[in-house]
């Protein structure tokens, strides 16, 4: 639970970040995908979302955007939102603040979004303050599926969605090679389950 749904004590370190966005009178979830875009996985995700008429938010690594710009343009052309996930997927806790900010700016030159999610979900408090001062909206999560983990079975990834999702949940999947096996198994039934439970899918505002 400490990983799949961050506890209150962790959330208070970043009180201005978006962890969950409940809406009065509506059951709403926000699907997000980290670490892409890549041609091996992202187009499959886009086709699946099209099938269900769902829009999602993709937090892109700048280096992937540069290498696979056609896939990135496809994400945008299909009506999805994009966010900044740094240029080189930097771990904030292990990176000097100004290096982290410069790397984020480098990614912004290709992504052009005010939405930001730190890789690994980690960053230093000064990094968050300075990013917000630059106009970034920091988007964390309410449910991380852990599809990236070799310790997780595909069935466990699906169960994480079912167990932890609630009204307003920001749900994290990964359109990456590391997550491919778990993602391809868990995402289709997760979407079907969320729809049966009456959830609406919306973009991060």
C-alpha positions as CSV (number, residue, x, y, z in Angstrom):
1,X,0.0,0.0,0.0
2,X,2.9,2.4,0.7
3,X,3.8,2.2,-3.0
4,X,0.5,1.6,-4.7
5,X,-1.3,4.4,-2.9
6,X,1.0,7.0,-1.2
7,X,0.1,7.6,2.5
8,X,-1.0,11.0,3.8
9,X,2.4,11.7,5.4
10,X,4.1,11.4,2.0
11,X,1.5,13.6,0.3
12,X,2.0,16.5,2.7
13,X,5.6,17.0,1.6
14,X,4.1,18.3,-1.7
15,X,0.8,19.9,-0.7
16,X,0.4,21.9,-3.9
17,X,0.8,18.8,-6.1
18,X,-2.2,17.0,-7.6
19,X,-2.6,13.6,-6.1
20,X,-6.3,13.0,-6.6
21,X,-9.0,15.1,-8.2
22,X,-12.5,14.1,-6.9
23,X,-15.6,15.7,-8.5
24,X,-18.8,16.3,-6.6
25,X,-21.5,13.9,-7.8
26,X,-19.3,12.1,-10.4
27,X,-17.1,9.0,-10.3
28,X,-14.1,10.2,-12.1
29,X,-10.6,8.7,-12.8
30,X,-7.6,10.1,-14.7
31,X,-5.5,7.6,-16.6
32,X,-1.9,8.6,-17.0
33,X,1.1,6.9,-18.7
34,X,4.7,7.5,-17.9
35,X,8.1,7.1,-19.7
36,X,7.1,7.0,-23.4
37,X,6.5,7.6,-26.2
38,X,8.0,4.5,-27.8
39,X,6.9,2.7,-31.0
40,X,6.7,-0.7,-29.4
41,X,4.0,0.2,-26.8
42,X,2.5,3.7,-27.2
43,X,0.6,3.1,-30.5
44,X,-1.0,0.0,-28.9
45,X,-2.1,2.1,-25.9
46,X,-3.5,4.7,-28.2
47,X,-5.5,2.2,-30.3
48,X,-7.0,0.7,-27.1
49,X,-7.9,4.1,-25.8
50,X,-9.5,5.0,-29.1
51,X,-11.6,1.7,-29.0
52,X,-13.0,2.8,-25.6
53,X,-13.2,6.5,-26.6
54,X,-11.0,7.5,-23.6
55,X,-8.5,10.3,-23.4
56,X,-5.5,10.1,-21.1
57,X,-2.4,12.1,-20.1
58,X,1.0,11.0,-21.2
59,X,4.1,12.1,-19.2
60,X,6.8,11.9,-21.8
61,X,10.6,11.6,-21.5
62,X,12.1,14.3,-23.7
63,X,14.7,12.0,-25.2
64,X,12.0,9.6,-26.3
65,X,10.1,12.5,-27.8
66,X,13.2,13.4,-29.8
67,X,13.8,9.9,-31.0
68,X,10.2,9.0,-31.7
69,X,8.6,12.3,-32.6
70,X,6.1,10.7,-35.0
71,X,4.7,8.7,-32.1
72,X,4.6,11.8,-29.9
73,X,2.7,13.7,-32.6
74,X,0.2,10.8,-32.8
75,X,-0.5,11.1,-29.1
76,X,-1.4,14.8,-29.6
77,X,-3.3,14.3,-32.8
78,X,-5.6,11.8,-31.0
79,X,-6.6,14.4,-28.5
80,X,-4.6,13.3,-25.4
81,X,-2.7,15.6,-23.1
82,X,1.1,15.4,-22.6
83,X,3.3,16.3,-19.6
84,X,7.0,16.7,-18.9
85,X,8.8,13.7,-17.3
86,X,12.3,15.3,-17.7
87,X,14.6,14.9,-20.7
88,X,16.5,11.9,-19.4
89,X,14.2,10.4,-16.7
90,X,16.3,11.9,-13.8
91,X,15.8,10.8,-10.2
92,X,15.2,14.0,-8.3
93,X,16.6,12.8,-5.0
94,X,19.9,11.9,-6.7
95,X,20.2,15.0,-8.9
96,X,21.4,18.5,-8.0
97,X,18.5,20.9,-8.1
98,X,19.8,23.1,-11.0
99,X,20.7,20.1,-13.0
100,X,17.2,18.8,-12.5
101,X,15.6,22.1,-13.5
102,X,17.8,22.4,-16.6
103,X,16.9,18.9,-17.7
104,X,13.2,19.7,-17.3
105,X,13.6,22.8,-19.3
106,X,15.4,20.8,-22.0
107,X,12.4,18.4,-22.2
108,X,10.0,21.4,-22.3
109,X,11.6,22.6,-25.5
110,X,10.2,19.4,-27.1
111,X,7.1,18.7,-25.1
112,X,5.6,22.2,-24.4
113,X,3.5,21.4,-21.4
114,X,3.0,22.9,-18.0
115,X,2.2,19.5,-16.5
116,X,5.1,17.9,-14.7
117,X,5.6,14.5,-13.0
118,X,8.9,13.6,-11.4
119,X,10.4,10.3,-12.6
120,X,10.1,7.6,-9.9
121,X,7.8,10.0,-8.1
122,X,10.7,11.5,-6.2
123,X,12.1,15.0,-6.0
124,X,13.5,17.4,-3.5
125,X,11.2,20.0,-1.9
126,X,13.3,23.0,-3.4
127,X,12.9,21.4,-6.8
128,X,9.1,21.3,-6.5
129,X,9.1,25.0,-5.3
130,X,11.2,26.2,-8.2
131,X,9.2,24.2,-10.8
132,X,6.0,25.7,-9.5
133,X,7.6,29.2,-9.6
134,X,8.3,28.5,-13.3
135,X,4.6,27.7,-13.9
136,X,4.6,24.0,-13.8
137,X,1.6,22.0,-12.3
138,X,3.0,19.0,-10.4
139,X,0.9,15.9,-11.0
140,X,1.6,12.9,-8.7
141,X,-0.8,10.0,-8.4
142,X,-3.3,8.3,-6.2
143,X,-2.8,4.8,-7.6
144,X,0.4,3.5,-9.2
145,X,-0.2,0.1,-10.8
146,X,3.4,-1.1,-10.5
147,X,3.3,-2.5,-14.0
148,X,7.0,-1.7,-14.3
149,X,8.0,-4.2,-11.5
150,X,9.3,-7.6,-12.4
151,X,8.1,-8.7,-8.9
152,X,4.5,-8.1,-9.9
153,X,2.4,-10.5,-11.9
154,X,0.1,-9.2,-14.5
155,X,-2.8,-10.3,-12.4
156,X,-1.5,-8.3,-9.4
157,X,-1.2,-5.2,-11.5
158,X,-4.9,-5.5,-12.4
159,X,-5.8,-6.1,-8.8
160,X,-4.0,-2.9,-7.8
161,X,-6.4,-1.0,-10.0
162,X,-9.4,-2.7,-8.5
163,X,-8.2,-2.5,-4.9
164,X,-7.0,1.1,-4.7
165,X,-9.0,3.1,-7.3
166,X,-11.5,5.6,-5.8
167,X,-13.3,8.7,-7.0
168,X,-10.8,11.2,-8.3
169,X,-7.9,8.7,-8.6
170,X,-5.0,9.6,-10.8
171,X,-3.9,6.2,-12.0
172,X,-0.3,5.5,-13.3
173,X,0.6,3.0,-16.0
174,X,3.8,3.0,-18.1
175,X,4.1,2.8,-21.9
176,X,7.6,1.4,-21.6
177,X,9.4,-1.9,-22.5
178,X,9.9,-2.7,-18.8
179,X,6.1,-2.6,-18.3
180,X,5.0,-4.2,-21.5
181,X,4.0,-7.6,-20.3
182,X,2.1,-6.4,-17.4
183,X,0.6,-3.5,-19.3
184,X,-0.7,-5.5,-22.2
185,X,-2.4,-7.9,-19.8
186,X,-3.8,-5.5,-17.2
187,X,-4.8,-2.4,-19.1
188,X,-7.7,-3.8,-21.2
189,X,-9.5,-5.5,-18.3
190,X,-8.7,-2.5,-16.0
191,X,-10.5,-0.2,-18.4
192,X,-13.5,-2.6,-18.7
193,X,-13.7,-2.9,-14.9
194,X,-13.6,0.9,-14.4
195,X,-16.3,1.4,-16.9
196,X,-18.5,-1.3,-15.2
197,X,-18.0,0.5,-11.9
198,X,-19.3,3.7,-13.4
199,X,-16.2,5.7,-13.6
200,X,-15.8,8.5,-16.1
201,X,-12.4,9.1,-17.7
202,X,-11.1,12.7,-17.9
203,X,-7.9,14.5,-18.7
204,X,-5.7,16.1,-16.1
205,X,-6.9,19.7,-16.0
